[in-house]
Amino acid sequence: MFDVRLAGSVSPDGEVLHILWMNGGLSCDGESVALTAATQPSIEDIVLGSLPGLPTVALHWPFFDPESGPDGGPDSFIEWFHRAARGDLDPFILIVEGSVPNEANKPEGYWSGFGNDPETGQPVTTTEWLDRLAPRATAILAVGTCATYGGIHAMAGNPTGAMGVPDYLGWDWRSKADLPIVCVPGCPTHPDNLSETILHLLYQMAGQAPMIPLDEALRPRWLFEVTVHNGCDRAAYYDQSEFASAYDASTCLVKVGCWGQVVRCNVAKRGWINGVGGCPNVGGICIACTMPGFPDRFMPFMEPPTDAAPVATDPGLGGMVRTLRGFTVRKQRAPVPTP
């Protein structure tokens, strides 16, 4: 069992669960920014131990780490990763942000790196870090669509050969604790989906939660088991064949390019921050950013989807649905007879 302290500290029995956050892949740091907006729980709740039963968390994150000095200094940030690679840091969760480029598809140079190798002085590439750290990690969490499935950098024609962590390590990969890769996609990922997944993993490491349930795309099942359409407050308009022709309408957005009928994501139901916002809730179409194959499989954007569920219900059926709902509304508004 562990208890909770700031990065770099240890509990009396010496047990600390380290979180190594690597954003050395091809990335915009969107997931790091998103995590700062999480509220259920917040990253402060996790690191400061505001929730009962959490293990000791030592978070080594470029956005927040008390020990974040320069390479070679007494509080070197990158030294935590070298320690983990040497086997001197155990247990630890490796969080990967950004897609993994193919470093073998060019004659020279490198696509992305994270810190320098102390022996050679040369940058350590993203793939080298994964090769060094994955065999020693207790768990690996890929965050954002770039790290999970390749994302924007894996679009057709991109020279980097970018891929997701499961593509690089293997979709059947298991950690030394026999845990699969856990993926929390999104461009960027939903703040609370990310913090909630981290929380579940921490409780799992402490023996207080069961194995995290994952779907076929390695996503936490309870967060990605239903479609955007299922949770959308515009869904009734679809049933009634009332479709928006512009983005300033309050009706169903499927005819202006929304992929919500086939995309598994909870943003319409959960909102973005504190239940407020979320793509269709504020008039934005769903562009399928939580799905494998994004963006190529879901382009062109802002045009009626061709491979989604039927774009429109039968006009006659829509009219019938509106009529029947009208009867129900009028009945509910009618005064209740006095006995």
N, C-alpha and C positions, 0 to 999 in steps of 0.2 A: 504494500500500500504506500501511497505517496501523499504529501500535503502540498500546499500551494505557496510559492514564493516568487520573487522577481528573478529575472534571468541572472545567472551567475551565482546564485545562492544555492545552498544545499540544506536539506532537512537534517535533523540530528542523526538519522541513521544513514545519511549519505545518498538517499534515493531521490533522484530528480528526473523528471521526464522532459527531455529537451525537444523543442520544436525548431527544426532548421528550415527556414523559409528561403528558397532559392528562386530569385527572379532573373536569373542569367539567361533564360531562353529568349526567344523572339516574343516581345511583349510590350504593351503600353503601360504596364503596372496598374491596369484597371482593377484587378482583384485586390491589390493592396489598398487602393483608394476606396474600393467598396467596403472592405472590412472595417475601415475607420467609421463607416456609417451604420454598422450593425448595432442593433439594440436588443435583440432577443436570441442570445445574450450579446452584450457588447464585448469587444476584445478586452476592455478594462476589467469587466466582470471575470473573464477567464484568467487573465494574468494576475490580478490582485486577489483572487480566491474568494470572490463574493458569493459563489455558489457552493453549497455544502458538498463534501465528498470528493472534490476534485483532487487529482494528483498534483504534486509539485510541478509547476510549469516554468521552464526556462525558455523563454521565447527569443530566438535569434532571427530577427526580422529586420530587413533594411529600413523599414519605416519606424521601428521602435526597438531599441535595445540599449540598455545602459552601458553595455560594454561594446562600443562601436568605434573604437579607435582605428587608426590606420594600420595597414599591413606591416607587421614587424614590431609594432608597439606593444606595450604591456597589456592593453585591453583590445587587441586586434579582433575585429569582427570576423574576418575570414578564417581566423585560427580555429573557431568552433567547427567549421566544416573540415578542416584538415585533421582535427582531433577525431571527428567521427570517421573519417576515411581510414585513420590508423587503428580504429577499434578502441579508442580511448573514451568514447562517449556512448553510453548505453544505459537505458534505452533512448531511442529518439524517433520522432516522426519527421519524415521528409515531406515538406510541402513544395510543390513545383508550380511556378507561375511562368507562363510563356511556352510557346511551342518548341519542339526539339528539332533543330536543323540537321540535315544530313551532311556531316563533315567529310564524307568520303566521295562526294560528287564533284570534286574540283581538284586541280593539280596542286594548289598551294593556298595558304591563308586559312582563315577560319571564319565561320559565320557569327558565332556568339560565344562569349566566355564570361566567367564569374571568378574574379580574383586571379592571382598568379601562383604558379607552382614554386614553392620555396627552393627547390633544387635546381630548376632550370631558369627561373625568372620569367617564364613564358605564361601567357594566359591559359587557364584551365577551361576547356570548352564545356559546354552544357552536357554533351554526351560523355565526356570523361568523368564529370561529376556523377552522373547517373551510374556509370560503370563502377565507380569507387564506392558510392554510398548505398545504392540499392541493395546489395547483398547484406549490408549491415543494418538496414533500417528495420525498425519494428513495424512500421506502416508507412505507406506512401499515399499522399493525397494530392491529386492533380486538380488545380483550381483554374477556372476560366476555360472557355472553349478552345483557346490556343493550346493549353497544356493537356486538355482532355482528348481532343480530336484533331488538332492541327489548326483549326480556325482560319482566320484571314490569311495567315502566312502559308497555308496549304492550298490556296486557290490554284487553279490550273494556270500554268505559265510562270509560277513563282520559282526562281532559280535555287532557292535554299533547300528544296526537298523537305520542307517542314512537315512534322508529324506530331501526334500526341504522345504522351508518355506510354499509354498502353500499346501504341504501334511500335514504339522503340523497345520496350521491355518485353512485350508479349501480352496478349489479352488474358492469358491464363497464368500470368506471373503471380507468384506468391512471395510474401516477405518471409523473413526468418521466423516470424510468429504465425505463419501460414495464413496471412491476410491478403486478399486481393487488392489491387489498386482501387482507390476510391476516387470517383470523378464528380466534381461539382461544376458543371458547365454553365455557360452564360457569357455574354459579351457586353458588359462585364457580368460576372456572376452576381446573383442576388445577395446582398449583404448578410441577411439573416440565414439564408440557406447555407452560406459558407460558415458562419459562426456556429450554427446549430450542428453542422456536420463535425466541425472540430470538437465541439462539446461532447457529442456522442462518442467519438473516438477516444477522448480523454477518459470518459466514464468507462468505456470498454477496457481500456488499459488498466484501469483501477479495479476491474472485476465487478463493476456495478451496472453494467449494461450488456445486453446480448450482442452477438455478432451483428454488425451493421447490415441491414438487408439491402441488397443491391439489385437493380434490374439488369437486363441484358447488355446495357451500355455502361454498366458499372456505376450508375447514379444511385444515390440513396432513394429507395423505392417510395418512401412516404412523401418525398418532396417532388417526385417526378412521375407519379403514377396516373395522373389525369392530364387532360389536355387544357390548353389555354381556354378553349371554347367552353369547357365544362364549368370554369369558374368565372367566365366573363359576364359582366352585367349587361352586355349587349346581346346575349345569346337568344333572348326571346324575340328580338327583331329578326333574327335569322328564321325562326320558325314561322314568323308572320310575313316572310318575303319582303321585309323592309330593309333595303340596302343603301348604304351611303354612296354617293357619287363624288363626294369631296371629303376632305379631312375635317371640315368644320361641322359635320353632322353627328348626331348622337345615336344613329342607327348602326346596324351591323357593317363592319368594315371589310368583309370578305371580298367584295367586288373592287376594292381599291388596293388589294394585294395582301390581305391578312392571311397568314398561314395557321392561325390559332386552332383550326379544327383538327389538325394532325400533329401539332407540336406539343410535347409534354413539358409543361412548365407551370408553376403555381403563382406566377407574378400577378395574374388578374385577380386571384383570390386573396393573395397575401398583401398586395400593395408593394411599394418599394421601401419606404422608410416609415416605421411606425404605422403601417397599414395604409399609407397615403401614396398615391402615384401608381406606377406600373403601366406598361406600354399601352394596352387597349383602354385602360381606365382614363388616360389623358389624351385619347384620340390618336395614339400611335398604332400602326399595324404590327403584328407579330412577324418577324423575319426569320424565325426558327433558329435563333442563336444558341439554343440549348441542345441542338440535335447533331448527331454525327453526320458529316458531310456538309455542314454549314461552312461557307455560304453557297458553294457551287450547286448543290442539289436543290436549292430553293431560290434560284435566280431565274428571271430578272425580278428585282424587288418592285413594289408599287404597281404591279400588274396582276390581274386575276390569276390565282393559282390554277395550274392545269392538272396537278396530280393530287390535289386535296380531295376532301369529301365534296359532293356536288355543290357547285357554287351557289345554286339557288334552288329552293324548293318549288314545287309546282305552284304557279300563281293562284290557281283555284284553291289549292290546299292552304296556301298562306291566307287567302281571304276567309276561308272557313275557320282557320285557327283564330283570326282576329275577331270573327263574329262570335265564336264560342266563348272567347275570353271576355268579350263585351257582355254576354249574358251573365257570366260569373261575377264580373265587376258590379253590374247593376243589381244583381241579387244580394251581394254583400253590402251594398249601400242602402238597400231597402230597409225600412224600420222593422224591427222584430215585433211581431204581434204580441199584445199583452194577454196572458192567459185569462 
